[in-house]
Amino acid sequence: MRLRYCWLTLSLCLLLQHDRAQAANILGIFPYRHISPFFVMQPLVRTLATRGHNVTLITPIGMPNDIEGVRHIRVAQLNERIKEMLESDQVLDFMINKWTESALTAKALFNASNDILSDPGVQRMLHDKSESFDLIIMEPSSLDALYGLVEFYNATLMGLSSIRINWHTYELAGNPAPSIYEPISPVGFSLETSLFSRVYNWIHIMEEKLVNYLILRPAQLHLFQKFFGYSAQKMNELRSRFSLMLINSHYSMGKVRANAPNIIEVGGLHLSEPPEPSDEELQKFLDKADHGVIYFSMGNDILIKFLPENIQELLLQTFATLNESIIWKSELLYMPDKSDNVYVVEQAPQRHILNHPNVRLFITNGGLLSVIEAVDSGVPMLGLPMFFDQFGNMRWVQLSGMAEVMDINSLNKDTLTETIKHMLANNSYYLKAKEISQFFKDRPMSPLDTAVWWTEYALRNRNITRMRLNLEEIPLIEYYRIDSILAFSLRFGLVAASLIFLVYTLFLKYRIRLRRLHP
């Protein structure tokens, strides 16, 4: 009996030793300028740390809060950039036009890469000969200078996209498909499907590619060579080194398309965190709403004070005409003109609110996490998108039948009131929201389990050439099937020419015959 226990103990020790041997050194680089994307990253990083991996994060100060078991390298200059942006109202400048947005984005990306690579903590890490990393995780967002870390540490590169996938992410993942690309910037992108709109959108994306090739990439190459000394060819090579792309999306929320096997949907990753509880007063307001509740929130990134006063007044006037109770997330707790049916809360437990059975409609700016939470809870949405990916997020849930979208710049009381009442009276929005919620939830693995499994798969399998489509290995003629198109066109042309020749010959014979009969 003792011998049996000894063997059992020895086996457990060997298993534990084996697990420790599988522990990897992981570096995550997340220079986000707002808090929402960190909600996507945190559950994955925390779980990887609890599974024994040694995780190091490069982030701004305070975003996110310290995670147990994770080493944090805080880049203070990133916080200064955030402060400068808010104090100068640069957030509103993104709404002007695509070119202004591109210029501001190029500057922000250059500053982010430069601030990270020149940070004293990062420099100490680079000069420490004992440092090594098996895997580097980062957002696929044109921070090309940071790819030098992949070569420096000879690490596997994995993408974690906190937003919907676009043409740039597709290309980095080795999964291009020009005919169904999504833009990086929705400003000016047509939502129509006519031939003219498709041509216009093709031009829109080609312009984005030119901005990437002529502005973003040269600036990043300058930093890439300054800090690492590698060639431009090496940076281009590293762009094709993404082993996997974890995408914060799900097919139920948009159009379906064929993906390479290295593109993994983990939409709802942040839902693995426990929802914030509601205080007693808010809970009572929800429970006693006899006519139902409308929840209004512009997300964590758009402060109500940034909305023009006429829009704030319009919203208050519209809500005053409704029988439903309104929960308004706002940092402006004192609203002298608000009606009695409006409850203002500064920090709203959004998931708790959306899961309450009395909530009938969610008025939102269309931030991706808010859309995912509404889809998960099965709540119809009225979208008031303002910038970034919000237009695309709302576009797809509108096409699915669970949402409507309005232009916040042309908003008026009558149309807003009419739209709200129409959505509340029409049961199809509610039914469609519940149907899509079921599709969203019904998966073989949770988003977190999926993300963890594929992350460790990337650690176990470094050769990912069979999982991605490398265009360099496929001739342009073969990729676009130009040879097949030419062969078909030739056959079709020969048949058409033969028919035309036959008809023309018969016509000539007919004319000759007529002339003989009627000289």
Contacts in CASP RR format, 6 or more apart in sequence:
PFRMAT RR
TARGET T0000
AUTHOR 0000-0000-0000
METHOD contacts of the structure
MODEL  1
MRLRYCWLTLSLCLLLQHDRAQAANILGIFPYRHISPFFVMQPLVRTLAT
RGHNVTLITPIGMPNDIEGVRHIRVAQLNERIKEMLESDQVLDFMINKWT
ESALTAKALFNASNDILSDPGVQRMLHDKSESFDLIIMEPSSLDALYGLV
EFYNATLMGLSSIRINWHTYELAGNPAPSIYEPISPVGFSLETSLFSRVY
NWIHIMEEKLVNYLILRPAQLHLFQKFFGYSAQKMNELRSRFSLMLINSH
YSMGKVRANAPNIIEVGGLHLSEPPEPSDEELQKFLDKADHGVIYFSMGN
DILIKFLPENIQELLLQTFATLNESIIWKSELLYMPDKSDNVYVVEQAPQ
RHILNHPNVRLFITNGGLLSVIEAVDSGVPMLGLPMFFDQFGNMRWVQLS
GMAEVMDINSLNKDTLTETIKHMLANNSYYLKAKEISQFFKDRPMSPLDT
AVWWTEYALRNRNITRMRLNLEEIPLIEYYRIDSILAFSLRFGLVAASLI
FLVYTLFLKYRIRLRRLHP
19 52 0 8 1.000
20 52 0 8 1.000
22 459 0 8 1.000
23 52 0 8 1.000
23 53 0 8 1.000
23 54 0 8 1.000
24 53 0 8 1.000
24 54 0 8 1.000
24 134 0 8 1.000
24 135 0 8 1.000
24 459 0 8 1.000
25 53 0 8 1.000
25 54 0 8 1.000
25 56 0 8 1.000
25 132 0 8 1.000
25 133 0 8 1.000
25 134 0 8 1.000
25 135 0 8 1.000
26 48 0 8 1.000
26 53 0 8 1.000
26 54 0 8 1.000
26 55 0 8 1.000
26 56 0 8 1.000
26 133 0 8 1.000
26 134 0 8 1.000
26 135 0 8 1.000
26 136 0 8 1.000
26 137 0 8 1.000
27 55 0 8 1.000
27 56 0 8 1.000
27 57 0 8 1.000
27 58 0 8 1.000
27 133 0 8 1.000
27 135 0 8 1.000
27 136 0 8 1.000
27 137 0 8 1.000
27 149 0 8 1.000
27 153 0 8 1.000
27 155 0 8 1.000
28 45 0 8 1.000
28 55 0 8 1.000
28 56 0 8 1.000
28 57 0 8 1.000
28 58 0 8 1.000
28 136 0 8 1.000
28 137 0 8 1.000
28 138 0 8 1.000
29 57 0 8 1.000
29 58 0 8 1.000
29 116 0 8 1.000
29 136 0 8 1.000
29 137 0 8 1.000
29 138 0 8 1.000
29 139 0 8 1.000
29 143 0 8 1.000
29 146 0 8 1.000
29 149 0 8 1.000
30 37 0 8 1.000
30 38 0 8 1.000
30 41 0 8 1.000
30 57 0 8 1.000
30 58 0 8 1.000
30 59 0 8 1.000
30 138 0 8 1.000
30 139 0 8 1.000
31 58 0 8 1.000
31 59 0 8 1.000
31 60 0 8 1.000
31 75 0 8 1.000
31 78 0 8 1.000
31 112 0 8 1.000
31 115 0 8 1.000
31 116 0 8 1.000
31 143 0 8 1.000
32 38 0 8 1.000
32 59 0 8 1.000
32 60 0 8 1.000
32 63 0 8 1.000
32 139 0 8 1.000
32 162 0 8 1.000
33 60 0 8 1.000
33 78 0 8 1.000
33 81 0 8 1.000
33 82 0 8 1.000
33 85 0 8 1.000
33 108 0 8 1.000
34 82 0 8 1.000
34 300 0 8 1.000
34 301 0 8 1.000
35 63 0 8 1.000
35 64 0 8 1.000
35 300 0 8 1.000
35 301 0 8 1.000
36 162 0 8 1.000
36 299 0 8 1.000
36 300 0 8 1.000
36 301 0 8 1.000
36 367 0 8 1.000
36 368 0 8 1.000
36 369 0 8 1.000
37 139 0 8 1.000
37 162 0 8 1.000
37 163 0 8 1.000
38 59 0 8 1.000
38 63 0 8 1.000
38 64 0 8 1.000
39 270 0 8 1.000
39 273 0 8 1.000
39 369 0 8 1.000
40 160 0 8 1.000
40 162 0 8 1.000
40 248 0 8 1.000
40 268 0 8 1.000
40 269 0 8 1.000
40 270 0 8 1.000
40 369 0 8 1.000
41 64 0 8 1.000
41 160 0 8 1.000
41 162 0 8 1.000
42 64 0 8 1.000
42 67 0 8 1.000
42 270 0 8 1.000
42 273 0 8 1.000
43 269 0 8 1.000
43 270 0 8 1.000
43 272 0 8 1.000
43 273 0 8 1.000
43 448 0 8 1.000
43 451 0 8 1.000
44 160 0 8 1.000
44 246 0 8 1.000
44 269 0 8 1.000
44 448 0 8 1.000
44 451 0 8 1.000
44 452 0 8 1.000
44 455 0 8 1.000
45 55 0 8 1.000
45 57 0 8 1.000
45 67 0 8 1.000
45 70 0 8 1.000
46 67 0 8 1.000
46 68 0 8 1.000
46 70 0 8 1.000
47 448 0 8 1.000
47 452 0 8 1.000
48 55 0 8 1.000
48 452 0 8 1.000
48 455 0 8 1.000
49 55 0 8 1.000
49 67 0 8 1.000
49 68 0 8 1.000
49 69 0 8 1.000
49 70 0 8 1.000
51 452 0 8 1.000
51 456 0 8 1.000
54 71 0 8 1.000
55 67 0 8 1.000
55 69 0 8 1.000
55 70 0 8 1.000
55 71 0 8 1.000
56 70 0 8 1.000
56 71 0 8 1.000
56 72 0 8 1.000
56 73 0 8 1.000
56 125 0 8 1.000
56 133 0 8 1.000
57 67 0 8 1.000
57 70 0 8 1.000
57 71 0 8 1.000
57 72 0 8 1.000
57 73 0 8 1.000
58 73 0 8 1.000
58 75 0 8 1.000
58 116 0 8 1.000
58 119 0 8 1.000
58 122 0 8 1.000
59 72 0 8 1.000
59 73 0 8 1.000
59 74 0 8 1.000
59 75 0 8 1.000
59 78 0 8 1.000
60 74 0 8 1.000
60 75 0 8 1.000
60 76 0 8 1.000
60 78 0 8 1.000
60 79 0 8 1.000
60 82 0 8 1.000
61 74 0 8 1.000
61 75 0 8 1.000
61 76 0 8 1.000
61 78 0 8 1.000
61 79 0 8 1.000
62 74 0 8 1.000
62 79 0 8 1.000
66 72 0 8 1.000
73 119 0 8 1.000
73 121 0 8 1.000
73 122 0 8 1.000
73 125 0 8 1.000
75 115 0 8 1.000
75 116 0 8 1.000
75 119 0 8 1.000
75 122 0 8 1.000
76 119 0 8 1.000
77 115 0 8 1.000
77 118 0 8 1.000
77 119 0 8 1.000
78 112 0 8 1.000
78 115 0 8 1.000
78 116 0 8 1.000
81 108 0 8 1.000
81 111 0 8 1.000
81 112 0 8 1.000
81 115 0 8 1.000
84 90 0 8 1.000
85 91 0 8 1.000
85 108 0 8 1.000
89 306 0 8 1.000
90 104 0 8 1.000
91 301 0 8 1.000
91 302 0 8 1.000
91 306 0 8 1.000
91 387 0 8 1.000
92 306 0 8 1.000
93 100 0 8 1.000
93 101 0 8 1.000
93 104 0 8 1.000
94 100 0 8 1.000
94 101 0 8 1.000
94 104 0 8 1.000
94 387 0 8 1.000
94 388 0 8 1.000
95 187 0 8 1.000
95 386 0 8 1.000
95 387 0 8 1.000
97 187 0 8 1.000
98 185 0 8 1.000
98 187 0 8 1.000
98 188 0 8 1.000
98 204 0 8 1.000
98 207 0 8 1.000
101 185 0 8 1.000
101 187 0 8 1.000
101 387 0 8 1.000
102 185 0 8 1.000
102 208 0 8 1.000
102 211 0 8 1.000
102 215 0 8 1.000
105 185 0 8 1.000
105 216 0 8 1.000
106 211 0 8 1.000
106 215 0 8 1.000
106 216 0 8 1.000
106 219 0 8 1.000
109 141 0 8 1.000
109 142 0 8 1.000
109 143 0 8 1.000
109 216 0 8 1.000
109 219 0 8 1.000
109 220 0 8 1.000
110 219 0 8 1.000
110 220 0 8 1.000
110 223 0 8 1.000
112 143 0 8 1.000
113 143 0 8 1.000
113 144 0 8 1.000
113 145 0 8 1.000
113 146 0 8 1.000
113 220 0 8 1.000
113 223 0 8 1.000
114 145 0 8 1.000
114 223 0 8 1.000
116 122 0 8 1.000
116 146 0 8 1.000
117 123 0 8 1.000
117 145 0 8 1.000
117 146 0 8 1.000
117 223 0 8 1.000
117 227 0 8 1.000
118 227 0 8 1.000
125 131 0 8 1.000
126 152 0 8 1.000
131 153 0 8 1.000
132 153 0 8 1.000
133 149 0 8 1.000
133 153 0 8 1.000
133 155 0 8 1.000
134 155 0 8 1.000
134 156 0 8 1.000
134 459 0 8 1.000
135 155 0 8 1.000
135 156 0 8 1.000
135 157 0 8 1.000
135 158 0 8 1.000
135 455 0 8 1.000
135 458 0 8 1.000
135 459 0 8 1.000
136 149 0 8 1.000
136 150 0 8 1.000
136 153 0 8 1.000
136 155 0 8 1.000
136 156 0 8 1.000
136 157 0 8 1.000
136 158 0 8 1.000
137 158 0 8 1.000
137 159 0 8 1.000
137 160 0 8 1.000
137 455 0 8 1.000
138 146 0 8 1.000
138 157 0 8 1.000
138 159 0 8 1.000
138 160 0 8 1.000
139 159 0 8 1.000
139 160 0 8 1.000
139 161 0 8 1.000
139 162 0 8 1.000
140 159 0 8 1.000
140 161 0 8 1.000
140 168 0 8 1.000
140 169 0 8 1.000
140 172 0 8 1.000
140 173 0 8 1.000
140 242 0 8 1.000
140 245 0 8 1.000
142 168 0 8 1.000
142 212 0 8 1.000
142 216 0 8 1.000
142 217 0 8 1.000
142 220 0 8 1.000
143 220 0 8 1.000
144 216 0 8 1.000
144 217 0 8 1.000
144 220 0 8 1.000
144 221 0 8 1.000
144 224 0 8 1.000
144 235 0 8 1.000
144 238 0 8 1.000
144 239 0 8 1.000
145 220 0 8 1.000
145 221 0 8 1.000
145 223 0 8 1.000
145 224 0 8 1.000
145 227 0 8 1.000
147 157 0 8 1.000
147 224 0 8 1.000
147 235 0 8 1.000
147 238 0 8 1.000
147 239 0 8 1.000
147 241 0 8 1.000
148 224 0 8 1.000
148 227 0 8 1.000
148 228 0 8 1.000
148 230 0 8 1.000
148 234 0 8 1.000
148 235 0 8 1.000
148 238 0 8 1.000
149 155 0 8 1.000
150 156 0 8 1.000
150 157 0 8 1.000
150 238 0 8 1.000
150 241 0 8 1.000
151 228 0 8 1.000
151 230 0 8 1.000
151 234 0 8 1.000
151 238 0 8 1.000
152 228 0 8 1.000
156 243 0 8 1.000
156 458 0 8 1.000
156 459 0 8 1.000
156 462 0 8 1.000
157 238 0 8 1.000
157 241 0 8 1.000
157 242 0 8 1.000
157 243 0 8 1.000
158 242 0 8 1.000
158 243 0 8 1.000
158 244 0 8 1.000
158 245 0 8 1.000
158 246 0 8 1.000
158 455 0 8 1.000
158 458 0 8 1.000
159 172 0 8 1.000
159 242 0 8 1.000
159 244 0 8 1.000
159 245 0 8 1.000
159 246 0 8 1.000
160 246 0 8 1.000
161 169 0 8 1.000
161 245 0 8 1.000
161 246 0 8 1.000
161 247 0 8 1.000
161 248 0 8 1.000
162 248 0 8 1.000
162 368 0 8 1.000
163 248 0 8 1.000
163 368 0 8 1.000
163 388 0 8 1.000
163 389 0 8 1.000
164 182 0 8 1.000
164 247 0 8 1.000
164 248 0 8 1.000
164 249 0 8 1.000
164 368 0 8 1.000
164 389 0 8 1.000
164 392 0 8 1.000
164 393 0 8 1.000
165 182 0 8 1.000
165 245 0 8 1.000
165 247 0 8 1.000
165 249 0 8 1.000
165 263 0 8 1.000
166 181 0 8 1.000
166 182 0 8 1.000
166 183 0 8 1.000
166 184 0 8 1.000
167 176 0 8 1.000
167 178 0 8 1.000
167 181 0 8 1.000
167 182 0 8 1.000
167 183 0 8 1.000
167 184 0 8 1.000
167 205 0 8 1.000
167 208 0 8 1.000
167 209 0 8 1.000
168 184 0 8 1.000
168 208 0 8 1.000
168 212 0 8 1.000
169 245 0 8 1.000
169 247 0 8 1.000
170 176 0 8 1.000
170 177 0 8 1.000
170 181 0 8 1.000
172 239 0 8 1.000
172 240 0 8 1.000
172 242 0 8 1.000
172 245 0 8 1.000
173 242 0 8 1.000
173 245 0 8 1.000
173 260 0 8 1.000
173 262 0 8 1.000
173 263 0 8 1.000
173 468 0 8 1.000
174 240 0 8 1.000
174 242 0 8 1.000
174 260 0 8 1.000
174 262 0 8 1.000
174 468 0 8 1.000
174 469 0 8 1.000
174 470 0 8 1.000
174 471 0 8 1.000
175 259 0 8 1.000
175 260 0 8 1.000
175 262 0 8 1.000
175 263 0 8 1.000
175 468 0 8 1.000
175 469 0 8 1.000
176 469 0 8 1.000
176 471 0 8 1.000
177 257 0 8 1.000
177 258 0 8 1.000
178 202 0 8 1.000
180 255 0 8 1.000
180 257 0 8 1.000
181 205 0 8 1.000
182 392 0 8 1.000
183 189 0 8 1.000
183 201 0 8 1.000
183 204 0 8 1.000
183 205 0 8 1.000
183 208 0 8 1.000
184 208 0 8 1.000
185 208 0 8 1.000
186 388 0 8 1.000
186 389 0 8 1.000
186 390 0 8 1.000
186 391 0 8 1.000
186 392 0 8 1.000
187 387 0 8 1.000
188 204 0 8 1.000
189 201 0 8 1.000
189 204 0 8 1.000
189 391 0 8 1.000
190 197 0 8 1.000
190 200 0 8 1.000
190 201 0 8 1.000
190 204 0 8 1.000
191 197 0 8 1.000
191 391 0 8 1.000
191 395 0 8 1.000
220 235 0 8 1.000
221 232 0 8 1.000
221 235 0 8 1.000
224 230 0 8 1.000
224 235 0 8 1.000
225 231 0 8 1.000
225 232 0 8 1.000
240 468 0 8 1.000
240 470 0 8 1.000
240 472 0 8 1.000
242 262 0 8 1.000
242 468 0 8 1.000
243 262 0 8 1.000
243 458 0 8 1.000
243 461 0 8 1.000
243 462 0 8 1.000
243 464 0 8 1.000
243 467 0 8 1.000
244 262 0 8 1.000
244 263 0 8 1.000
244 264 0 8 1.000
244 454 0 8 1.000
244 455 0 8 1.000
244 457 0 8 1.000
244 458 0 8 1.000
244 464 0 8 1.000
244 467 0 8 1.000
245 262 0 8 1.000
245 263 0 8 1.000
245 264 0 8 1.000
246 264 0 8 1.000
246 266 0 8 1.000
246 269 0 8 1.000
246 451 0 8 1.000
246 454 0 8 1.000
246 455 0 8 1.000
247 263 0 8 1.000
247 264 0 8 1.000
247 265 0 8 1.000
247 266 0 8 1.000
247 267 0 8 1.000
248 266 0 8 1.000
248 267 0 8 1.000
248 268 0 8 1.000
248 269 0 8 1.000
248 368 0 8 1.000
248 372 0 8 1.000
249 265 0 8 1.000
249 267 0 8 1.000
249 368 0 8 1.000
250 265 0 8 1.000
250 267 0 8 1.000
250 268 0 8 1.000
250 372 0 8 1.000
250 375 0 8 1.000
250 440 0 8 1.000
251 265 0 8 1.000
252 375 0 8 1.000
252 400 0 8 1.000
252 436 0 8 1.000
252 439 0 8 1.000
252 440 0 8 1.000
253 371 0 8 1.000
253 372 0 8 1.000
253 375 0 8 1.000
253 393 0 8 1.000
253 396 0 8 1.000
253 397 0 8 1.000
253 400 0 8 1.000
253 436 0 8 1.000
253 440 0 8 1.000
254 396 0 8 1.000
254 397 0 8 1.000
254 399 0 8 1.000
254 400 0 8 1.000
255 396 0 8 1.000
255 399 0 8 1.000
260 467 0 8 1.000
260 468 0 8 1.000
260 469 0 8 1.000
261 467 0 8 1.000
262 464 0 8 1.000
262 467 0 8 1.000
262 468 0 8 1.000
264 450 0 8 1.000
264 451 0 8 1.000
264 454 0 8 1.000
265 450 0 8 1.000
266 447 0 8 1.000
266 448 0 8 1.000
266 450 0 8 1.000
266 451 0 8 1.000
267 372 0 8 1.000
267 447 0 8 1.000
268 372 0 8 1.000
268 376 0 8 1.000
268 447 0 8 1.000
269 447 0 8 1.000
269 448 0 8 1.000
269 451 0 8 1.000
270 369 0 8 1.000
270 372 0 8 1.000
271 351 0 8 1.000
271 372 0 8 1.000
271 373 0 8 1.000
271 376 0 8 1.000
271 447 0 8 1.000
272 446 0 8 1.000
272 447 0 8 1.000
272 448 0 8 1.000
275 349 0 8 1.000
275 351 0 8 1.000
275 352 0 8 1.000
275 355 0 8 1.000
276 347 0 8 1.000
276 349 0 8 1.000
276 350 0 8 1.000
276 351 0 8 1.000
276 352 0 8 1.000
277 349 0 8 1.000
277 352 0 8 1.000
278 286 0 8 1.000
278 349 0 8 1.000
278 352 0 8 1.000
278 353 0 8 1.000
282 327 0 8 1.000
282 343 0 8 1.000
282 345 0 8 1.000
282 349 0 8 1.000
282 353 0 8 1.000
285 325 0 8 1.000
285 327 0 8 1.000
285 343 0 8 1.000
286 293 0 8 1.000
286 327 0 8 1.000
286 353 0 8 1.000
286 356 0 8 1.000
286 358 0 8 1.000
286 359 0 8 1.000
287 358 0 8 1.000
289 324 0 8 1.000
289 325 0 8 1.000
289 358 0 8 1.000
291 323 0 8 1.000
291 324 0 8 1.000
291 325 0 8 1.000
292 324 0 8 1.000
292 325 0 8 1.000
292 358 0 8 1.000
292 359 0 8 1.000
292 360 0 8 1.000
293 324 0 8 1.000
293 325 0 8 1.000
293 326 0 8 1.000
293 327 0 8 1.000
293 353 0 8 1.000
293 356 0 8 1.000
293 358 0 8 1.000
293 359 0 8 1.000
293 360 0 8 1.000
294 319 0 8 1.000
294 322 0 8 1.000
294 324 0 8 1.000
294 325 0 8 1.000
294 326 0 8 1.000
294 327 0 8 1.000
294 359 0 8 1.000
294 360 0 8 1.000
294 361 0 8 1.000
294 362 0 8 1.000
294 363 0 8 1.000
294 420 0 8 1.000
295 326 0 8 1.000
295 327 0 8 1.000
295 329 0 8 1.000
295 348 0 8 1.000
295 350 0 8 1.000
295 353 0 8 1.000
295 354 0 8 1.000
295 359 0 8 1.000
295 361 0 8 1.000
295 362 0 8 1.000
295 363 0 8 1.000
295 379 0 8 1.000
296 315 0 8 1.000
296 319 0 8 1.000
296 326 0 8 1.000
296 327 0 8 1.000
296 328 0 8 1.000
296 329 0 8 1.000
296 363 0 8 1.000
296 364 0 8 1.000
297 328 0 8 1.000
297 329 0 8 1.000
297 348 0 8 1.000
297 350 0 8 1.000
297 362 0 8 1.000
297 363 0 8 1.000
297 364 0 8 1.000
297 365 0 8 1.000
297 370 0 8 1.000
298 304 0 8 1.000
298 307 0 8 1.000
298 329 0 8 1.000
298 364 0 8 1.000
298 365 0 8 1.000
298 384 0 8 1.000
298 386 0 8 1.000
299 329 0 8 1.000
299 364 0 8 1.000
299 365 0 8 1.000
299 367 0 8 1.000
299 370 0 8 1.000
302 365 0 8 1.000
302 386 0 8 1.000
303 331 0 8 1.000
304 312 0 8 1.000
304 330 0 8 1.000
304 331 0 8 1.000
304 332 0 8 1.000
305 331 0 8 1.000
305 332 0 8 1.000
311 408 0 8 1.000
311 411 0 8 1.000
313 337 0 8 1.000
314 411 0 8 1.000
314 412 0 8 1.000
314 413 0 8 1.000
314 416 0 8 1.000
315 416 0 8 1.000
316 335 0 8 1.000
316 337 0 8 1.000
316 338 0 8 1.000
316 339 0 8 1.000
316 342 0 8 1.000
317 413 0 8 1.000
318 413 0 8 1.000
318 416 0 8 1.000
318 417 0 8 1.000
318 420 0 8 1.000
319 326 0 8 1.000
319 328 0 8 1.000
319 338 0 8 1.000
319 339 0 8 1.000
319 341 0 8 1.000
319 342 0 8 1.000
320 338 0 8 1.000
320 339 0 8 1.000
320 341 0 8 1.000
320 342 0 8 1.000
321 417 0 8 1.000
322 341 0 8 1.000
322 417 0 8 1.000
322 420 0 8 1.000
322 421 0 8 1.000
323 341 0 8 1.000
324 341 0 8 1.000
324 360 0 8 1.000
324 361 0 8 1.000
324 424 0 8 1.000
325 341 0 8 1.000
325 343 0 8 1.000
326 341 0 8 1.000
326 342 0 8 1.000
326 343 0 8 1.000
327 343 0 8 1.000
327 345 0 8 1.000
327 348 0 8 1.000
327 353 0 8 1.000
328 338 0 8 1.000
328 342 0 8 1.000
328 343 0 8 1.000
328 344 0 8 1.000
328 345 0 8 1.000
329 345 0 8 1.000
329 346 0 8 1.000
329 347 0 8 1.000
329 348 0 8 1.000
329 350 0 8 1.000
330 344 0 8 1.000
330 345 0 8 1.000
330 346 0 8 1.000
331 346 0 8 1.000
332 344 0 8 1.000
333 344 0 8 1.000
333 346 0 8 1.000
335 342 0 8 1.000
335 344 0 8 1.000
338 344 0 8 1.000
350 370 0 8 1.000
350 373 0 8 1.000
351 373 0 8 1.000
351 377 0 8 1.000
353 359 0 8 1.000
354 362 0 8 1.000
354 373 0 8 1.000
354 374 0 8 1.000
354 376 0 8 1.000
354 377 0 8 1.000
354 378 0 8 1.000
354 379 0 8 1.000
355 377 0 8 1.000
359 377 0 8 1.000
359 379 0 8 1.000
360 379 0 8 1.000
360 380 0 8 1.000
360 424 0 8 1.000
360 430 0 8 1.000
361 379 0 8 1.000
361 380 0 8 1.000
361 381 0 8 1.000
361 382 0 8 1.000
361 420 0 8 1.000
361 423 0 8 1.000
361 424 0 8 1.000
362 370 0 8 1.000
362 374 0 8 1.000
362 379 0 8 1.000
362 380 0 8 1.000
362 381 0 8 1.000
362 382 0 8 1.000
363 381 0 8 1.000
363 382 0 8 1.000
363 383 0 8 1.000
363 384 0 8 1.000
363 420 0 8 1.000
364 370 0 8 1.000
364 371 0 8 1.000
364 374 0 8 1.000
364 381 0 8 1.000
364 382 0 8 1.000
364 383 0 8 1.000
364 384 0 8 1.000
365 383 0 8 1.000
365 384 0 8 1.000
365 385 0 8 1.000
365 386 0 8 1.000
365 390 0 8 1.000
366 381 0 8 1.000
366 383 0 8 1.000
366 384 0 8 1.000
366 385 0 8 1.000
366 390 0 8 1.000
366 393 0 8 1.000
366 394 0 8 1.000
367 385 0 8 1.000
367 388 0 8 1.000
367 389 0 8 1.000
367 390 0 8 1.000
367 393 0 8 1.000
368 389 0 8 1.000
368 393 0 8 1.000
371 381 0 8 1.000
371 393 0 8 1.000
371 394 0 8 1.000
371 397 0 8 1.000
374 380 0 8 1.000
374 381 0 8 1.000
374 397 0 8 1.000
374 433 0 8 1.000
375 397 0 8 1.000
375 402 0 8 1.000
375 433 0 8 1.000
375 436 0 8 1.000
375 437 0 8 1.000
375 440 0 8 1.000
376 437 0 8 1.000
376 440 0 8 1.000
376 441 0 8 1.000
377 437 0 8 1.000
378 402 0 8 1.000
378 433 0 8 1.000
378 434 0 8 1.000
378 436 0 8 1.000
378 437 0 8 1.000
379 433 0 8 1.000
380 402 0 8 1.000
380 403 0 8 1.000
380 423 0 8 1.000
380 429 0 8 1.000
380 430 0 8 1.000
380 432 0 8 1.000
380 433 0 8 1.000
381 394 0 8 1.000
381 397 0 8 1.000
381 402 0 8 1.000
381 403 0 8 1.000
381 404 0 8 1.000
381 433 0 8 1.000
382 403 0 8 1.000
382 404 0 8 1.000
382 405 0 8 1.000
382 406 0 8 1.000
382 419 0 8 1.000
382 420 0 8 1.000
382 423 0 8 1.000
383 394 0 8 1.000
383 403 0 8 1.000
383 404 0 8 1.000
383 405 0 8 1.000
383 406 0 8 1.000
384 405 0 8 1.000
384 406 0 8 1.000
384 408 0 8 1.000
384 411 0 8 1.000
385 391 0 8 1.000
385 392 0 8 1.000
385 393 0 8 1.000
385 394 0 8 1.000
385 405 0 8 1.000
385 408 0 8 1.000
386 408 0 8 1.000
394 403 0 8 1.000
394 405 0 8 1.000
395 405 0 8 1.000
397 403 0 8 1.000
397 436 0 8 1.000
398 404 0 8 1.000
398 405 0 8 1.000
400 432 0 8 1.000
400 436 0 8 1.000
401 428 0 8 1.000
401 429 0 8 1.000
401 432 0 8 1.000
402 429 0 8 1.000
402 432 0 8 1.000
402 433 0 8 1.000
402 436 0 8 1.000
403 429 0 8 1.000
404 419 0 8 1.000
404 423 0 8 1.000
404 429 0 8 1.000
406 415 0 8 1.000
406 416 0 8 1.000
406 419 0 8 1.000
423 429 0 8 1.000
443 450 0 8 1.000
445 453 0 8 1.000
458 464 0 8 1.000
471 479 0 8 1.000
476 482 0 8 1.000
477 483 0 8 1.000
END
